[in-house]
Amino acid sequence: MYPGEGATTPSPAGDSPDELRLRAKQGELIGEFSRMALSGTSFDDLLAAAARIASDGLGAPLAKVLQYMPGEDTLLVRAGVGWRPGVVGHARLAGDLGSPAGYALKTGAPVISNHLSTEDRFRTPALMVEHGARRAVNVVVRGQRAPFGVLEADGRDPGQFSRRDVVFMEALAGVLGLAIEREADAAQREALLRDKDLLMQEVHHRVRNSLFLVQSLLRQQIRAATAPEVRDELEQAIRRVSSIAAVHRQLYSGGSLGRIAAAEYLGPLLRDMAASSPERPVRLDAPPSLAWSADRATTCGLVVTELVLNALKYGRGTVTVRVEPGPDEADSIAVEDEGPGPPAGFDPAASTGLGMRILRALLRGGIELDRSAPNARFVARLPSARAAPDPGQPPTA
């Protein structure tokens, strides 16, 4: 016999047509609730539906979902039907063994109390007295971890809740428990993702600081160097390190840890490079919507750095950087200036200069001099992000 249960339950053989219709209705309600739980219904709406279905399935005017608050040892009325305004979301019941709901929670056993006014094992909560509740059935809402709380239905008439009613309530609470576990798992995944984002931001912050330290060391070497060609090579090395540091700056401060807006990344990079040659303007033409992965941004930053350094060193007039998006990040980057360009015999594929060798490695050979342009114009064609890496070459995405 369940705690607080009074009369015995009739056998299935004696079921009346009304009883059979009630059990069929309860089965349909469980199916309805299961479909809601699987359809992505919001958690609060699901709790409200559980209270409504408990009320409908038992013909009880009062029903509620109680959430256990461990720090207070109370049960919060999280959802319900039939209660006066201000109860749901605010009212709390004692969570100890002295109340029907508290007993169900603490023991894990269902509780039927068909005579609350004469019940000697439990006290009737004041909230139920206020609403005229004369009988109650409580089942614990479980999960794979600690119990969430209690599902309860209350009647005002002198009828009887039965063991079959408990079966219906436990089936309803079981589906609700699975939904609660899913909600808890989703919250845990979101927390893990937030932690991961914070960790990655810290990683990018530390990498950026390390790269700034490298730049500082290179500047010290520049001050110590006496040969102009050595100073020039060190300056270019600082530019290359700066382009990589800019990626991590964007990843650390940007809204997305996975993508970098091309214009927001290249703009400051080009302004820094133009500052060293104030008489040579540097323009950027890039779609505002274009974004790259971190690896692709690093490659593009280094490509732009090498080509702009080359234009500032050997070209004339304004330097223009144009980025044209292609399918699957197979973008092209054109850098041109107003000078006449390299001599007729120059071939990027055969150049032994460090800058061109770096570009060939980054682009897997995809660098060409556009001889059809009236001025100097280099075009870098980035391979598709899905393209298989070329053996011996660094990946670009």
Residue pairs with C-beta under 8 A, 6 or more apart in sequence:
2 109
2 110
2 111
2 112
2 163
2 166
3 103
3 107
3 109
3 111
3 112
3 113
3 121
4 100
4 111
4 112
4 113
4 114
4 119
4 121
4 122
5 112
5 113
5 114
5 163
6 112
6 114
6 115
6 160
7 114
7 160
9 162
9 163
9 164
10 19
15 23
22 59
23 164
23 168
25 56
25 57
26 57
26 168
29 53
29 56
29 57
29 168
29 172
30 53
30 168
30 171
30 172
30 175
32 53
33 49
33 50
33 53
33 172
33 175
33 176
34 175
36 45
36 46
36 49
37 46
37 175
37 176
37 178
37 179
41 49
43 179
43 180
43 183
44 79
46 176
46 179
47 65
47 78
47 79
47 176
48 79
50 65
50 79
50 151
50 172
50 173
50 176
51 63
51 64
51 65
51 79
51 80
51 81
51 151
52 63
52 81
53 172
54 60
54 63
54 151
54 152
54 153
54 169
54 172
55 61
55 62
55 63
55 81
55 82
55 153
57 168
57 169
57 172
58 137
58 153
58 155
58 161
58 165
58 168
58 169
59 155
60 153
60 154
60 155
61 81
61 82
61 154
61 155
61 156
62 80
62 81
62 82
62 83
62 128
62 131
62 133
62 153
62 154
62 155
62 156
63 80
63 81
63 82
63 151
63 152
63 153
63 154
64 77
64 78
64 79
64 80
64 81
64 83
64 88
64 151
64 152
64 154
65 77
65 78
65 79
65 80
65 141
65 149
65 150
65 151
65 152
65 176
66 75
66 76
66 77
66 78
66 93
66 101
66 105
66 149
66 150
66 151
66 152
67 75
67 76
67 78
67 148
67 149
68 74
68 75
68 76
68 95
68 105
68 147
68 148
68 149
68 150
69 75
69 76
69 92
69 95
72 92
72 95
73 94
73 95
73 96
74 92
74 93
74 94
74 95
75 92
75 93
75 94
75 95
75 101
75 102
75 105
75 149
75 150
76 89
76 91
76 92
76 149
77 83
77 87
77 88
77 89
77 90
77 91
77 92
77 93
77 127
78 88
78 89
78 149
79 88
80 87
80 88
82 131
82 154
83 91
83 127
83 131
84 130
84 131
87 127
91 127
93 99
93 101
93 102
93 125
93 127
94 102
94 125
95 101
95 102
95 105
95 106
96 102
96 106
97 103
97 106
97 107
98 122
98 123
99 122
99 123
99 125
100 111
100 113
100 116
100 119
100 122
100 136
100 138
100 152
101 111
101 125
101 138
101 150
101 152
103 109
103 111
103 121
103 122
103 138
104 110
104 111
104 138
104 139
104 140
104 150
105 140
105 147
105 149
105 150
108 140
108 142
108 147
109 140
110 137
110 138
110 139
110 140
110 166
110 169
110 170
111 122
111 136
111 137
111 138
111 139
112 136
112 137
112 161
112 162
112 163
112 165
112 166
113 119
113 122
113 135
113 136
113 137
114 135
114 159
114 160
114 161
115 134
115 135
116 122
116 124
116 128
116 133
116 134
116 135
116 136
117 124
117 134
124 133
128 136
128 154
131 154
131 156
132 156
133 154
133 155
133 156
134 155
134 156
134 157
134 158
135 154
135 155
135 157
135 158
135 159
135 160
135 161
136 152
136 153
136 154
136 155
136 161
137 152
137 153
137 161
137 165
137 166
137 169
138 150
138 151
138 152
139 150
139 151
139 152
139 166
139 169
139 170
139 173
140 147
140 149
140 150
140 151
140 173
141 147
141 148
141 149
141 150
141 151
141 173
141 176
141 177
141 180
142 148
142 173
142 174
142 177
143 177
143 178
143 180
143 181
143 184
144 181
145 181
145 184
148 176
148 177
148 180
151 169
151 172
151 173
151 176
153 161
153 165
153 169
155 161
197 257
200 251
200 257
201 251
201 252
201 257
204 248
204 249
204 251
204 252
204 257
205 248
205 252
207 248
208 245
208 248
208 249
208 252
211 241
211 242
211 244
211 245
211 248
212 245
214 241
215 238
215 241
215 242
215 245
218 234
218 237
218 238
218 241
219 238
221 234
222 231
222 234
222 235
222 238
225 231
225 234
233 354
235 276
236 309
236 354
236 355
239 273
239 305
239 309
240 302
240 305
240 306
240 358
242 269
242 272
242 305
243 269
243 298
243 301
243 302
243 304
243 305
244 298
244 301
244 302
246 265
246 268
246 269
246 301
247 260
247 265
247 294
247 297
247 298
247 301
250 260
250 261
250 264
250 265
250 297
251 257
251 260
251 294
254 260
254 261
254 264
258 293
258 294
259 291
259 292
259 293
260 291
260 292
260 293
260 294
260 297
261 288
261 290
261 291
262 286
262 287
262 290
262 291
262 292
262 297
262 300
262 323
263 284
263 286
263 287
263 288
263 290
265 292
265 297
265 301
266 284
266 286
266 300
266 301
266 304
266 321
266 323
267 284
269 301
269 304
269 305
270 282
270 284
270 304
270 308
270 321
271 282
273 282
273 305
273 308
273 309
273 312
274 280
274 281
274 282
274 319
276 312
277 312
280 312
280 317
280 318
280 319
281 318
281 319
282 308
282 312
282 318
282 319
282 320
282 321
283 318
283 319
283 320
283 321
284 320
284 321
284 323
285 320
285 321
285 322
285 323
286 321
286 322
286 323
287 323
287 325
290 323
290 325
290 331
292 300
292 329
293 329
293 385
293 397
295 395
295 396
295 397
296 329
296 382
296 385
296 396
296 397
299 362
299 382
299 396
299 397
300 323
300 331
300 333
300 382
302 358
302 362
303 333
303 359
303 362
303 363
303 380
303 382
304 321
304 333
304 335
306 355
306 356
306 358
306 359
307 321
307 333
307 335
307 359
307 378
307 380
308 319
308 321
308 335
309 355
310 335
310 355
310 378
311 319
311 335
311 336
311 337
311 339
311 376
312 319
314 339
314 342
314 376
315 337
315 338
315 339
315 341
315 376
316 337
316 338
316 339
317 337
317 338
317 339
318 337
318 338
319 335
319 336
319 337
320 334
320 335
320 336
320 337
321 333
321 334
321 335
322 333
322 334
322 335
322 336
323 331
323 332
323 333
324 331
324 332
324 333
324 334
325 331
326 332
326 382
327 384
328 384
328 385
328 386
329 382
329 384
329 385
329 397
330 381
330 382
330 383
330 384
330 385
331 382
332 379
332 380
332 381
332 382
333 379
333 380
333 382
334 370
334 377
334 378
334 379
334 380
335 377
335 378
335 380
336 370
336 373
336 375
336 376
336 377
336 378
337 375
337 376
338 375
338 376
339 375
339 376
340 375
340 376
341 369
341 373
341 375
341 376
341 377
342 369
342 376
346 369
347 369
348 356
348 359
348 360
348 367
348 368
348 369
348 378
349 360
349 365
349 367
351 357
356 367
359 367
359 380
360 367
361 393
361 394
362 394
362 396
363 380
363 381
363 382
363 383
363 396
364 383
364 390
364 393
364 396
366 380
366 381
366 382
366 383
367 378
367 379
367 380
367 381
368 378
368 379
368 381
369 377
369 378
369 379
370 377
370 378
370 379
382 396
383 396
385 396
385 397
389 395
